[in-house]
Amino acid sequence: MHPVDTLRIRFDAEQLALLNGVMAFLMFSVALDMRLADFWRVFRFPRAIGIGLLAQYLLFPLMTLGLIAIFQPPASMAMGMILVGMCPSGNMTNFLVHLARGNTALSVTFNSIVILLASIATPLGFLLWTSALPEATTLRRNFDLSFLDMGTIIVQLILLPLLVGMTLAHHCPQLVVRIRTWVQRISFVLFFGVILAALWNNRDHVAAYVGYAFILVLLHNGLGLGIGYGIGHAARLPEADSRALAFETGIHNTALGLLLIFRFFNGLGGMALIAAWWGIWDLVTGFALAWWWRQRSISTASVLNK
């Protein structure tokens, strides 16, 4: 067993409770921008949504297994790569798609759907794809893990805060307009503050393996962005739709991944390093790609920014 597979980034009971609360607050802040109409837009983009789901839940995991087969990372890092891949698209995708002159309405709709699917798709996908890796399966048996437990946690900390936020946005729109920006900024700072504090407390161990994690995440994230854009382009979707699918496939909610790692895997070092670096790096690549695309006009598709 590789040393990183025995590394633990510890959270005590109080820190874990704080992490859970911050995660729920983060998802509440996301919901302030969501409306029921977002879900009904699926009927406007059925083909693009179907292609995006294919990329998210089949092509991206298969590509992940391919990377693992080529680079043979430690089992815990491989598990981290699969878990990140099974997390829904990240909270920043809508903004990045808008910045990139992509189809923002498609992005909002797709993001809403995968968040709703997360309570089933994330634990089911993780258990399914890790079963293809013997070493990961062996390591996974060391933890008390079940589909039902993971799904229940996601419902509690993802879906319930989303429902509360959407209900508040529906009934008190003027209040939401006043508080939305600050709530979202505070939730983002709080979550990553908790994570960075945990990593700092384990900085000696983190420093020993962060270089390897950087290479894996660089390739994993880059190929994810490429798969989303490439499948849209191959399916002859409008350029604006392909740009949206690039971000929806290549940007993931690593906040959820980290929470599951601390909750179910005792802060398993390789998993935590992959998920934590993903949360930083995909913002770097996301903003860089969005800025690059923003400089290039789209002449073949209308960009819907609703």
C-alpha positions, 0 to 999 in steps of 0.5 A, a space after each residue: 500500500 502506498 504511504 498516501 493511502 494511509 495518510 489522514 487529514 483529520 477533522 474532529 467532531 466539531 470541525 465536521 459539524 462545521 463543515 456540514 453546516 458550511 456545505 448546507 449554507 453553500 448550497 442554500 446560496 446556490 439555490 438563491 439563483 435557481 427557479 422552477 422554470 430552470 427545470 422546465 427548460 429541459 424541454 427546450 434543450 432535450 438533445 443537448 441535455 441528453 448529450 451532456 448527461 452522456 458525457 457526465 456519467 459515461 464518457 468522463 468516468 471512462 476517461 477517468 479509468 483510462 487515466 488511472 490505467 495509464 498513470 497507476 496512481 495510489 488507490 486513494 488518489 484513484 478513488 478521489 478522481 472517481 469521486 470528483 467525477 461523480 460529483 455534479 457540476 460546480 457552483 461557478 459553471 453558470 457564471 463561467 458559461 455566461 462569461 464565455 458567451 455560451 448558452 447560459 440557459 442550458 447551463 442553468 438547466 443542466 446544473 439544476 438537473 445534475 444537482 437533483 440527480 446527485 443523491 442517486 448518481 454520486 454514490 451509485 456512480 462512485 460504487 460502480 466505477 471503483 468496483 472496476 479497480 481491485 486496489 480501490 475496492 480493497 481499500 474501500 472495504 476499510 470504511 463503513 460505506 453504503 449507497 443509502 448512507 451517502 445518498 441520505 447525506 447528500 439529500 440532507 446537505 444538498 437537496 434540502 438547502 436547495 429547496 429552502 433557498 428556492 422557496 425563499 427566492 420564490 416568496 421573498 424575491 426582493 429580500 433575495 436580491 439584497 442578500 444574494 451576493 453577500 450570502 454567496 461570497 460568505 459561503 464560498 469563503 467559509 467553505 474554502 477557509 475550513 478546507 484550507 485550515 485542514 490542509 494547513 494543519 497537515 501541510 507537511 504530508 500535503 507537501 509531499 504529494 501535492 506535485 503528483 496530485 497537480 499532474 493528475 488533476 491537470 490532465 483530468 480537468 483538461 480532458 473533462 473540459 475537452 470531452 464536454 466541448 468535443 461531444 457537443 461539437 461532434 453532435 453538431 450542437 451550436 457553438 454556444 451549447 458546446 461551450 456550456 457542456 465543456 464547463 458542465 463536464 469539466 467543472 465539478 462540485 468538489 465541496 461535496 466531494 470533500 465533505 463525503 471524504 471527511 464524512 465517510 473516508 476519515 479524510 483519506 489523504 489521497 482522496 482529499 488531496 485530489 478533491 482539494 486541488 480540483 477545487 482550486 485548479 478547475 477555477 483557474 482553467 475555467 476562468 482562463 478558458 472562459 476569458 479566451 472564448 469571450 474574445 471569440 465571437 459566436 456567429 453560428 448560434 444565438 447565446 441565451 443569457 437568461 
